[in-house]
Amino acid sequence: MKEIDIKSLLIGFLLAATILLAMG
């Protein structure tokens, strides 16, 4: 479960960063 949680958190972080870069 920890692996999936970390993976999901990492994907969410990368997605947020991509959106911020796209908007900025």
CNS distance restraints for C-alpha pairs under 8 A (distance, minus, plus):
assign (resid   1 and name CA) (resid   5 and name CA) 6.13 0.50 0.50
assign (resid   2 and name CA) (resid   6 and name CA) 6.07 0.50 0.50
assign (resid   3 and name CA) (resid   7 and name CA) 6.06 0.50 0.50
assign (resid   4 and name CA) (resid   8 and name CA) 5.99 0.50 0.50
assign (resid   5 and name CA) (resid   9 and name CA) 6.11 0.50 0.50
assign (resid   6 and name CA) (resid  10 and name CA) 6.06 0.50 0.50
assign (resid   7 and name CA) (resid  11 and name CA) 6.11 0.50 0.50
assign (resid   8 and name CA) (resid  12 and name CA) 6.09 0.50 0.50
assign (resid   9 and name CA) (resid  13 and name CA) 6.16 0.50 0.50
assign (resid  10 and name CA) (resid  14 and name CA) 6.19 0.50 0.50
assign (resid  11 and name CA) (resid  15 and name CA) 6.02 0.50 0.50
assign (resid  12 and name CA) (resid  16 and name CA) 6.11 0.50 0.50
assign (resid  13 and name CA) (resid  17 and name CA) 6.15 0.50 0.50
assign (resid  14 and name CA) (resid  18 and name CA) 6.10 0.50 0.50
assign (resid  15 and name CA) (resid  19 and name CA) 6.25 0.50 0.50
assign (resid  16 and name CA) (resid  20 and name CA) 6.18 0.50 0.50
assign (resid  17 and name CA) (resid  21 and name CA) 6.14 0.50 0.50
assign (resid  18 and name CA) (resid  22 and name CA) 6.07 0.50 0.50
assign (resid  19 and name CA) (resid  23 and name CA) 6.08 0.50 0.50
assign (resid  20 and name CA) (resid  24 and name CA) 5.85 0.50 0.50
